[in-house]
Amino acid sequence: MTKFRHLIWMVIAAAGLMFSVSHSLAQQPDVGDQPGLLPDDSVQLDPEWQKQMVYYRTTEAPGTIIISTAERHLYLVQPGGRAIRYGIGVGRDGFQWQGLLSIARKAEWPDWTPPPEMIERQPYLPRFMAGGPGNPLGARAMYLGTTVYRIHGTNRPDTIGTKVSSGCFRLVNTDVADLYDRVPVGTKVIVRQKPEL
């Protein structure tokens, strides 16, 4: 009986240890959101993620933004079956979505107020951060409809081509500034999880 009680206590202790480890891992900083980190401008993007003009078949009008989360590319449709393709960082597993929205507003060097659901998941985040180079929204932000999601820059250029965000789409600051100058408020944005066939 003593051995049985000892075994029960060992199981309880092991379960408690596993819970505390998983809880502490859940509280670890998200590698995609590092407020205050200054961007490393020496990061060289892989050619796959560099801005380039590509052939792109679509029935959408020029000026439409099409985001393919599976490909981790954002396309700005151009006339003549072409598009400007930008490499992006997308939502991590469980934070990807799809839909049809439009750009509701735009901001240069935007302030950042993480939404309550993000604070709940990552309580170490600041409640507010003024715009600037260390801000996770980077140099520009384009707000999507009435959602909490944005197309924005980043202070982590090394995350382009990865799945690390909480659902927003990030570009390096030079690319987001280029896109920002090309699209007005009201621009149609299509977010797709799977490539179009």
trRosetta pair geometry for C-beta under 8 A, 3 or more apart (Angstrom, degrees):
i j d omega theta_ij theta_ji phi_ij phi_ji
1 4 5.5 -52 -150 33 36 114
1 5 6.5 35 152 -17 67 102
2 5 5.8 -52 -149 37 33 109
2 6 6.3 36 151 -21 64 107
3 6 5.5 -54 -147 37 32 115
3 7 6.3 37 151 -23 65 104
4 7 5.6 -52 -151 33 31 113
4 8 6.5 34 150 -20 64 102
5 8 5.6 -50 -148 34 34 113
5 9 6.4 32 154 -16 65 105
6 9 5.9 -56 -150 38 30 109
6 10 6.4 34 151 -22 64 106
7 10 5.6 -53 -149 34 32 114
7 11 6.5 32 153 -20 65 103
8 11 5.8 -55 -152 34 32 110
8 12 6.4 30 152 -17 65 106
9 12 5.6 -52 -145 38 34 112
9 13 6.1 35 155 -20 66 106
10 13 5.7 -54 -146 38 29 111
10 14 6.3 30 155 -20 64 107
11 14 5.8 -55 -146 37 29 111
11 15 6.3 30 154 -19 64 106
12 15 5.8 -55 -147 36 30 111
12 16 6.4 31 153 -19 64 106
13 16 5.7 -55 -149 36 31 113
13 17 6.4 32 153 -20 65 106
14 17 5.7 -54 -149 36 31 112
14 18 6.4 32 153 -18 65 105
15 18 5.8 -53 -148 37 31 110
15 19 6.4 33 153 -20 64 105
16 19 5.7 -54 -148 36 31 111
16 20 6.3 27 156 -17 66 106
17 20 5.9 -56 -146 37 30 107
17 21 6.3 29 155 -18 65 106
18 21 5.8 -55 -147 37 31 110
18 22 6.2 25 157 -15 66 107
19 22 6.0 -58 -144 40 29 105
19 23 6.0 29 156 -20 65 110
20 23 5.6 -53 -142 38 31 113
20 24 6.3 29 157 -18 64 105
21 24 5.9 -56 -147 38 29 106
21 25 6.4 30 153 -20 64 105
22 25 5.6 -52 -147 35 33 112
22 26 6.5 37 152 -23 64 103
23 26 5.7 -52 -152 31 32 113
23 27 6.7 23 151 -13 63 108
24 27 5.7 -60 -151 39 37 109
24 28 7.1 61 146 -47 63 87
25 28 5.5 -27 -159 -8 42 119
26 121 8.0 -106 176 -163 92 69
27 123 7.2 -30 -137 36 92 101
27 124 7.3 103 180 -26 82 113
29 33 7.3 -134 -177 78 87 80
29 34 6.8 67 162 -96 133 78
29 122 7.2 68 -132 -150 50 113
29 124 6.2 -75 -89 74 84 146
30 33 4.7 39 78 30 111 97
30 121 8.0 41 -49 125 129 110
30 122 5.6 -59 -10 -95 113 141
30 164 7.1 139 167 176 97 90
30 166 7.6 8 179 -52 170 98
31 34 7.3 -12 -165 -44 37 109
31 156 7.8 136 151 -153 72 158
31 159 7.3 162 125 -94 94 120
31 164 5.8 -80 81 -150 91 134
32 89 7.0 167 -133 155 115 142
32 92 7.3 -146 -19 -38 144 113
32 136 7.8 78 141 -153 69 127
32 156 6.6 -156 -148 60 46 156
32 159 5.6 111 -118 -142 78 158
32 162 7.9 -157 -90 99 105 117
32 164 3.3 161 -68 136 119 108
32 165 5.1 -156 166 -82 154 49
32 166 7.6 -179 88 -23 137 71
32 170 7.9 177 -167 0 107 151
33 114 8.0 62 -160 -97 149 129
33 122 6.7 70 72 151 142 171
33 125 6.5 -19 139 -101 136 117
33 136 5.2 -2 -137 -111 70 159
33 165 7.9 98 -52 -127 91 61
33 166 7.5 9 -43 -17 131 110
34 37 4.1 22 118 -5 114 134
34 136 6.9 135 49 -86 44 104
34 155 6.8 -120 75 90 88 114
34 156 6.2 101 30 -64 111 120
35 112 7.5 -153 -108 79 112 144
35 125 6.6 113 -13 -146 132 73
35 126 5.5 -130 123 7 173 112
35 129 5.4 -140 -147 -85 127 160
35 134 6.7 66 177 146 52 94
35 135 7.0 -1 -136 -126 78 42
35 136 5.8 -65 -82 -27 65 103
36 129 7.9 -119 -52 -139 72 135
36 134 4.5 8 -143 171 24 133
37 134 6.0 142 54 -145 28 84
37 155 5.2 140 84 131 85 124
37 156 6.8 42 93 -70 136 85
38 133 5.4 24 -134 128 81 117
38 134 5.4 -49 -75 -82 59 85
38 155 6.6 -103 -148 -162 16 113
39 43 7.8 -90 175 14 86 122
39 133 6.2 -114 11 -176 94 92
39 138 7.5 56 -59 -116 138 92
39 154 7.2 115 -100 111 118 64
39 155 4.6 -128 -62 -152 83 57
39 156 7.1 -124 -113 -52 80 22
39 157 5.8 75 -162 -18 108 101
39 173 6.7 -130 -12 -15 176 128
40 43 5.0 89 97 -31 99 100
40 157 6.5 -123 64 39 75 109
40 158 7.0 21 51 -31 122 107
41 157 7.6 91 -105 -1 34 151
43 157 4.2 164 71 93 143 120
43 158 5.2 -127 -129 -65 145 77
43 172 7.9 -158 86 -113 117 126
45 49 4.4 -115 -177 85 117 106
45 50 5.0 151 94 -69 122 77
45 87 6.1 165 -171 51 137 150
45 157 7.1 -98 -66 169 93 106
45 160 5.9 -31 -118 82 114 139
45 161 7.7 143 -154 -22 95 122
45 172 6.7 -107 -54 -33 131 143
46 49 5.3 74 61 14 80 100
46 50 7.5 -139 94 -22 39 88
46 87 7.8 133 64 -107 82 165
46 161 6.6 23 40 -48 119 166
47 50 5.4 -47 -144 16 41 119
48 87 6.5 93 116 -94 66 127
48 161 6.6 80 97 -111 112 132
49 72 7.5 -37 -104 123 97 111
49 87 2.5 79 -157 -125 71 172
49 88 7.9 -167 -147 -3 96 28
49 160 4.8 121 179 133 145 114
49 161 4.5 -85 -76 -55 134 112
50 87 6.4 19 -21 -6 21 121
51 84 6.5 2 -168 178 95 98
51 85 7.1 166 -147 85 47 52
51 86 5.2 -7 -99 -102 82 73
51 87 7.6 -108 -58 8 51 78
51 175 5.2 176 -57 -112 121 105
51 178 6.7 25 -118 71 165 158
52 84 7.5 173 91 -154 24 60
52 85 5.7 -17 64 58 73 96
53 78 7.4 -26 -139 20 99 156
53 82 5.8 4 -176 180 97 124
53 83 7.5 163 -152 84 57 33
53 84 5.9 -40 -95 -99 62 62
53 85 7.5 137 -122 12 13 82
54 75 7.7 -82 57 -120 116 105
54 82 6.8 157 83 -156 37 74
54 83 5.8 -23 63 64 85 81
54 84 7.9 120 17 -127 77 16
54 85 4.7 18 7 -12 126 128
55 81 6.0 2 -155 136 81 97
55 82 6.0 -59 -109 -103 40 66
55 83 8.0 45 152 20 12 79
56 75 5.7 151 -140 -158 161 141
56 77 6.8 -130 99 -115 131 71
56 78 7.9 97 45 33 117 82
56 81 6.6 173 63 172 49 55
56 82 6.0 75 26 -163 89 22
56 83 3.6 -5 23 3 153 115
56 85 7.4 156 -62 -61 132 105
57 81 6.1 -4 -91 -148 59 96
58 64 7.6 -130 125 74 144 132
58 66 6.7 -154 -105 -31 159 157
58 75 7.9 146 -25 117 148 144
58 77 5.9 -92 66 -111 138 127
58 83 7.6 55 9 -56 127 129
58 196 7.5 87 -103 63 89 162
60 64 4.1 -89 157 57 123 160
60 66 6.5 157 33 -55 162 119
60 77 5.3 -158 97 -49 105 165
60 188 7.4 -150 -161 97 117 133
60 190 7.0 -121 -94 -1 151 141
61 64 5.5 112 64 -27 65 111
61 77 6.8 127 102 98 33 140
61 188 7.8 84 51 36 101 137
62 77 5.2 -140 -118 117 40 91
62 78 5.6 32 -133 -154 105 21
62 79 4.9 -23 -72 -57 147 65
63 76 7.5 -14 -138 -175 23 86
63 77 6.5 -38 30 70 28 91
63 183 6.9 135 -165 -116 78 83
63 187 6.3 -129 159 -131 90 98
63 188 7.7 83 112 33 85 90
64 76 7.8 166 83 -153 39 47
64 77 4.6 18 54 21 85 128
64 187 7.3 162 -119 -178 35 85
64 188 4.8 -29 -124 78 87 107
64 189 7.7 170 -171 -87 69 29
64 190 6.7 21 170 0 113 107
65 74 6.4 -12 -168 -175 100 100
65 75 7.1 150 -158 80 49 53
65 76 5.7 -22 -100 -99 72 67
65 77 7.7 -138 -75 0 23 83
65 103 7.9 76 13 -41 139 108
65 151 7.5 -72 172 -56 160 161
65 179 7.9 64 -106 -165 125 120
65 183 6.7 4 -48 -105 117 156
65 187 6.0 63 -7 143 107 119
65 188 7.0 -178 32 95 72 55
65 189 4.6 -13 72 -112 113 74
65 190 7.1 177 94 26 59 64
66 74 7.5 158 83 -160 45 52
66 75 4.5 -12 61 60 93 106
66 77 6.6 67 -4 -45 107 101
66 83 7.6 -52 40 -138 110 154
66 189 8.0 171 -83 -159 28 49
66 190 4.8 -11 -114 65 72 105
66 192 6.9 4 -175 4 91 113
67 73 7.7 -178 -149 97 50 47
67 74 5.0 -17 -105 -109 79 78
67 75 7.6 -168 -77 22 32 70
67 88 7.1 -35 -142 42 101 164
67 90 7.9 144 170 -104 115 113
67 151 7.8 -151 -76 -92 136 115
67 169 5.9 -90 -136 -95 145 158
67 189 6.9 19 -8 -176 110 93
67 190 6.9 -175 25 91 70 53
67 191 4.7 -12 64 -113 114 68
67 192 6.8 169 85 27 59 66
68 71 4.0 26 110 31 124 109
68 72 7.4 -55 97 0 79 19
68 73 5.3 10 53 58 104 85
68 74 7.8 -169 24 -83 65 33
68 75 7.3 41 -6 -8 101 106
68 192 5.4 -19 -107 73 63 102
68 195 5.8 34 -148 -95 134 68
69 72 6.9 25 -168 -77 37 52
69 90 4.5 135 -143 -159 85 155
69 91 6.9 -22 -142 36 133 88
69 96 5.1 131 160 -148 160 120
69 98 7.5 -117 5 -78 126 85
69 191 6.9 41 -34 -176 106 90
69 192 7.0 -157 11 92 81 47
69 193 5.1 -27 51 -119 119 54
70 192 7.6 -52 8 117 101 85
70 193 6.0 82 -40 164 96 49
70 194 5.6 51 -26 -117 146 35
70 195 5.7 -100 73 -34 133 78
71 195 6.1 80 -41 -80 112 104
72 87 6.6 20 131 -158 94 71
72 88 5.6 -153 -179 67 66 72
72 89 7.2 5 -154 -107 109 25
72 90 5.5 -125 -111 -8 79 116
72 160 8.0 131 162 173 117 59
72 161 5.3 99 132 -134 147 43
72 162 7.5 86 -132 2 149 13
72 163 7.5 -109 -88 -63 119 77
73 85 5.3 -18 -168 -165 122 101
73 86 6.8 141 -160 71 66 46
73 87 6.4 -45 -104 -104 67 43
73 88 6.4 141 -121 15 15 97
74 85 7.3 148 76 -156 46 51
74 86 4.6 -17 60 61 98 102
74 88 4.9 78 -20 -37 103 135
74 151 7.1 96 -120 -136 157 127
74 169 6.3 105 -70 165 127 140
74 171 7.0 -69 26 -72 139 119
74 179 7.4 5 114 -107 137 151
75 83 4.1 9 -169 160 103 147
75 84 7.2 146 -157 72 52 46
75 85 5.5 -19 -100 -99 74 72
75 86 7.9 -170 -76 21 29 73
76 83 6.0 153 69 -167 42 83
76 84 4.5 -7 53 53 104 99
76 86 7.5 48 -11 -9 99 107
76 179 6.4 -172 -56 -127 138 91
76 182 6.2 41 -173 114 159 143
76 183 7.0 -127 -129 -59 123 116
77 83 5.1 -42 -104 -103 41 100
78 82 4.5 -32 71 89 114 91
78 83 5.6 173 10 -99 86 33
78 84 6.3 89 -39 -21 120 78
79 82 7.2 10 80 41 38 94
84 179 8.0 -172 103 -94 131 82
84 182 7.7 -38 39 165 152 177
86 171 5.4 -12 159 -121 134 128
86 175 4.9 129 -142 -178 122 132
86 179 6.5 -43 -37 -60 158 127
87 160 4.9 76 122 166 110 114
87 161 5.5 -21 -176 -61 120 86
87 171 7.4 128 82 -128 56 78
87 172 7.9 34 74 -7 97 99
87 175 7.6 -127 49 -81 69 174
88 160 6.5 -88 -148 -145 11 81
88 161 7.8 120 70 -60 30 39
88 169 5.0 -10 -176 -173 139 94
88 170 6.2 138 -164 67 77 44
88 171 5.6 -48 -105 -77 78 75
89 154 6.7 53 25 -59 134 158
89 156 7.9 19 -30 93 166 104
89 159 4.5 25 -97 129 150 94
89 160 5.3 -98 -44 -104 89 37
89 161 6.9 -30 -84 23 67 29
89 162 5.4 -3 -127 59 95 72
89 163 7.4 172 -169 -91 72 22
89 164 5.9 -34 -176 40 122 95
89 165 5.8 118 126 -28 102 110
89 169 7.2 158 75 -158 55 45
89 170 4.2 -9 51 56 106 104
89 171 7.9 -163 16 -66 78 31
90 96 6.4 34 152 -106 114 100
90 162 7.9 -157 35 101 66 38
90 163 5.4 -28 76 -112 85 71
90 165 6.4 -116 152 33 19 110
90 169 6.1 -4 -103 -109 65 76
91 94 7.9 -123 151 77 108 48
91 95 3.5 -138 -176 108 115 91
91 96 4.4 178 75 -76 117 56
91 97 7.0 52 18 2 159 76
91 163 6.5 -2 99 -161 34 85
91 165 5.1 -73 -92 79 48 86
91 166 6.5 -13 -125 143 91 12
91 167 4.3 26 -91 -94 129 40
91 168 7.3 117 -69 29 84 34
92 95 5.3 49 56 32 65 118
92 96 7.9 -136 82 -40 20 85
92 163 4.7 114 -110 142 49 87
92 164 5.4 35 -62 -119 103 21
92 165 6.7 174 -17 49 76 36
92 166 7.6 -13 22 -84 95 37
93 96 7.3 -29 -121 -6 31 107
93 163 6.5 65 -34 138 64 139
95 165 6.8 -145 116 100 138 63
95 166 5.3 -115 -155 -159 149 38
95 167 4.6 -117 170 -60 96 78
96 163 7.6 -40 -61 -146 114 117
96 167 7.2 177 -94 -116 25 69
96 193 5.7 101 145 -114 123 108
97 149 7.7 -123 53 -64 131 155
97 167 6.1 24 6 -146 113 109
97 191 6.6 35 100 118 73 141
97 193 7.6 -122 137 -63 10 110
98 191 4.9 -161 -137 107 50 87
98 192 5.5 43 -133 -120 119 28
98 193 4.8 -90 -54 -20 121 91
99 190 8.0 -147 105 -148 34 47
99 191 5.4 14 45 50 60 108
100 188 7.3 -18 -168 -167 90 93
100 189 7.4 155 -158 84 44 55
100 190 5.6 -10 -107 -108 76 71
100 191 7.7 -154 -71 24 33 73
101 144 4.5 60 117 -179 153 94
101 145 4.0 -100 -151 -28 112 115
101 147 6.8 -64 -110 4 152 123
101 189 4.9 -21 72 66 83 105
101 191 7.3 19 14 -6 103 109
102 144 7.6 149 75 -151 22 60
102 145 6.3 92 44 -72 59 76
102 186 5.6 -13 169 -159 131 33
102 187 6.1 159 -159 77 80 38
102 188 5.5 -42 -100 -98 88 41
102 189 6.1 156 -108 11 28 87
103 106 6.5 23 167 -60 124 91
103 142 4.7 -46 -131 -179 118 109
103 143 6.8 101 -161 63 65 51
103 144 6.7 -48 -102 -98 48 51
103 151 7.8 -56 -101 27 105 117
103 183 6.4 114 -4 135 157 119
103 184 7.5 168 73 111 130 39
103 185 5.4 -127 108 -132 99 45
103 186 6.5 -34 63 21 83 21
103 187 4.6 28 11 46 116 91
103 189 6.4 101 -46 -30 73 121
104 143 4.9 -60 58 98 97 99
104 144 6.9 80 1 167 98 8
104 145 5.5 118 -42 -114 120 11
104 146 6.8 108 -73 -62 161 49
104 185 6.9 1 159 -155 16 98
105 142 7.8 -178 92 -151 40 49
105 143 4.8 10 55 39 80 121
105 185 6.0 6 -105 -116 35 121
106 140 7.1 -12 -172 -172 94 99
106 141 7.1 167 -154 89 51 54
106 142 5.2 -14 -105 -105 82 72
106 143 7.3 -148 -75 11 33 80
106 180 6.2 132 -161 -151 128 95
106 185 6.0 -125 -10 -70 100 88
107 110 3.8 82 105 -87 128 102
107 111 7.9 -72 158 20 151 63
107 131 7.7 -139 145 -84 114 144
107 140 7.1 161 86 -156 51 55
107 141 5.0 -3 56 56 96 96
107 143 7.5 49 -1 -27 103 104
108 131 7.7 91 120 175 52 159
108 139 7.1 -26 -158 165 69 67
108 140 5.8 -28 -112 -103 53 77
108 180 7.6 115 -88 165 77 155
109 131 3.6 112 149 153 78 131
109 132 6.2 48 -166 -67 114 34
109 135 7.3 110 -167 37 69 143
109 139 6.2 -31 -75 -149 66 45
109 140 7.6 -22 -38 -74 39 45
110 131 5.2 155 81 -92 15 119
110 135 7.3 -165 78 135 62 149
110 137 4.9 -63 69 117 106 149
110 140 7.3 72 -15 -161 100 25
110 141 4.2 -33 -1 15 149 128
110 152 7.2 -83 37 -129 132 122
111 128 6.8 -5 173 -170 113 89
111 129 6.7 168 -165 87 68 49
111 130 5.5 -42 -113 -128 92 39
111 131 5.1 -80 -64 -35 48 83
111 135 7.5 -118 -134 -133 29 149
112 126 7.9 86 94 76 104 107
112 128 7.2 152 86 -159 57 43
112 129 4.5 -5 58 58 102 99
112 131 7.5 124 -18 -81 78 59
112 135 5.3 165 -11 -165 123 106
112 136 6.1 82 -108 50 166 88
112 137 5.0 179 -78 -14 110 117
113 127 7.0 4 -144 158 77 57
113 128 5.2 -10 -99 -105 82 74
113 129 7.9 -176 -71 24 42 64
114 118 4.3 -116 178 90 105 128
114 119 5.4 133 107 -56 116 82
114 122 7.5 -90 -179 72 158 111
114 125 4.9 24 0 132 163 144
114 126 7.5 131 2 75 114 56
114 127 7.3 -104 43 -134 93 32
115 118 5.0 93 59 6 73 105
115 119 7.3 -138 101 -5 37 89
115 148 4.5 -27 -44 -136 150 145
116 119 5.5 -55 -146 36 36 113
116 120 6.3 41 154 -25 67 101
117 120 5.6 -46 -149 29 34 116
117 121 6.8 27 154 -12 62 104
117 148 7.7 -171 41 17 114 171
118 121 5.9 -58 -152 40 34 105
118 122 6.1 -26 166 36 70 105
118 125 6.6 -19 132 37 99 163
118 148 7.8 -169 -26 157 117 146
118 166 5.5 58 -108 168 107 175
119 122 6.7 -82 -129 69 23 67
119 123 6.2 57 173 -108 67 51
119 125 5.9 -120 -107 61 65 114
119 127 7.0 30 -105 -105 137 71
120 123 7.2 8 -140 -69 18 82
121 166 7.5 155 63 -115 149 128
122 125 4.8 62 113 -23 106 111
126 129 4.9 99 78 -57 139 97
129 134 7.9 -108 177 104 129 90
129 135 5.4 162 123 -117 117 90
129 136 7.7 76 72 14 150 86
130 135 7.1 -111 99 -75 41 126
131 135 5.3 -66 -137 -7 40 164
131 137 7.2 -63 -116 70 83 117
132 135 5.3 114 52 -16 58 105
133 155 6.6 104 159 -111 57 107
134 155 5.7 54 -148 -118 32 157
135 138 6.7 -140 89 -36 85 20
135 155 6.5 153 71 -38 32 124
136 154 6.6 -11 -169 -139 59 64
136 155 5.7 -84 -100 19 41 105
136 156 7.4 0 -132 -2 80 102
137 141 4.9 -24 -180 -66 121 124
137 150 6.9 -1 -135 96 107 152
137 152 4.4 -72 -159 -179 74 145
137 153 6.4 66 145 55 48 76
137 154 7.8 -65 -164 -89 11 42
138 141 7.6 137 62 -60 79 80
138 152 5.6 146 41 154 102 86
138 153 2.0 -128 113 100 138 99
138 154 4.7 -22 -52 -10 127 20
138 155 6.1 -168 -82 -43 74 60
138 170 7.1 122 -8 -151 136 97
138 171 7.8 -139 78 71 165 64
138 172 8.0 -179 -142 -175 152 27
138 173 4.9 -154 -173 -91 116 88
138 176 6.0 96 108 43 135 154
139 153 4.3 78 28 -27 71 165
139 173 4.0 92 -6 -153 123 101
139 176 5.9 151 64 80 96 114
139 177 5.3 -32 113 -61 137 103
140 152 6.7 -165 96 -142 53 59
140 153 5.5 94 38 -26 63 108
140 173 7.6 126 10 -150 83 67
140 176 4.6 -175 56 136 105 104
140 177 5.4 149 -16 -86 131 55
140 179 7.7 -180 92 69 143 88
140 180 4.1 -84 -179 -62 159 151
141 150 4.8 -14 -165 -178 102 140
141 151 7.2 150 -157 79 51 50
141 152 4.1 -5 -107 -104 81 103
141 153 7.3 -93 -64 12 65 76
141 176 7.9 2 -74 175 36 134
142 150 6.3 145 70 -165 46 80
142 151 4.5 -6 56 57 105 99
142 152 7.2 -165 24 -70 60 60
142 179 7.6 -91 -16 120 140 111
142 180 6.5 -165 -53 -105 107 79
142 183 7.1 19 -115 87 153 126
142 187 7.9 -24 -172 51 140 123
143 149 8.0 128 -157 90 55 47
143 150 5.3 -38 -101 -103 51 93
144 147 5.2 -19 92 51 94 114
144 149 4.7 -26 47 91 127 94
144 150 6.2 -167 -3 -96 89 33
144 151 6.9 95 -52 -15 106 82
144 189 5.9 -88 -125 69 105 153
148 167 7.5 68 87 79 95 131
149 167 5.3 -89 -99 125 108 104
149 168 5.3 175 -151 -94 70 65
149 169 7.6 51 178 -2 104 81
150 168 4.9 -1 55 -135 70 118
150 169 7.5 -135 105 41 46 70
151 168 7.3 178 -85 -175 25 85
151 169 4.8 -19 -112 73 71 108
151 170 8.0 172 -162 -83 49 26
151 171 7.2 24 176 -6 88 109
151 176 7.1 176 142 -131 86 101
151 179 7.1 -86 138 117 133 146
151 189 7.5 -152 -31 -126 128 145
152 168 6.0 -9 22 168 108 133
152 169 7.4 134 22 78 61 56
152 170 5.9 -29 77 -108 74 69
152 171 7.5 -174 99 28 28 77
152 176 6.3 27 175 -140 28 151
153 170 6.8 37 159 -157 16 82
153 171 6.2 -55 -108 73 50 73
153 172 7.0 3 -148 155 83 21
153 173 4.3 48 -153 -100 133 65
153 175 8.0 150 -110 65 80 74
153 176 4.0 -136 -73 40 79 152
153 177 7.3 26 -76 -38 126 76
154 157 6.3 153 87 -71 108 46
154 159 6.3 -118 167 54 158 114
154 160 7.4 -177 42 -58 146 86
154 170 4.1 58 -54 -177 122 129
154 171 7.1 172 -1 67 99 27
154 172 6.8 -63 46 -104 97 36
154 173 7.2 -129 46 -51 51 74
154 176 8.0 135 -4 -23 68 140
156 159 4.4 38 121 -2 113 116
156 170 7.7 24 64 144 90 157
157 160 6.0 -20 -172 -10 56 113
157 172 4.7 41 -124 -111 103 100
157 173 7.6 -71 -77 0 106 83
159 162 5.0 -90 -166 47 64 122
159 164 5.1 -81 -156 38 124 142
159 165 7.9 114 149 -50 136 84
159 170 6.6 26 95 82 114 140
160 170 7.0 -121 -89 104 72 93
160 171 7.0 53 -110 -140 116 39
160 172 5.9 -37 -54 -44 145 89
165 168 4.9 -109 170 55 144 74
165 169 7.3 -152 43 -76 163 24
165 170 6.1 160 -67 -12 136 111
170 176 7.8 -49 -166 -65 52 131
171 175 4.1 -112 165 92 121 115
171 176 4.2 154 72 -58 113 86
171 179 6.7 97 37 6 168 137
172 175 4.9 82 59 13 79 106
172 176 7.1 -162 85 -8 34 89
173 176 5.9 -55 -137 39 31 106
173 177 6.2 33 161 -20 65 107
174 177 5.9 -56 -150 37 28 111
174 178 6.5 31 151 -21 63 107
175 178 5.5 -53 -149 35 34 114
175 179 6.3 31 155 -15 68 105
176 179 5.7 -51 -144 40 35 110
176 180 6.0 45 152 -28 65 107
177 180 5.5 -50 -143 34 30 119
177 181 6.6 28 157 -18 61 105
178 181 6.1 -61 -155 35 27 107
178 182 6.6 18 152 -16 62 114
179 182 5.7 -68 -151 38 33 110
179 183 6.2 -7 168 6 72 114
180 183 7.0 -77 -137 45 20 86
183 187 4.3 -10 -175 -54 112 161
184 187 6.0 140 64 -44 56 95
192 195 7.2 100 123 -101 130 21
192 196 6.6 -40 -167 -49 171 85
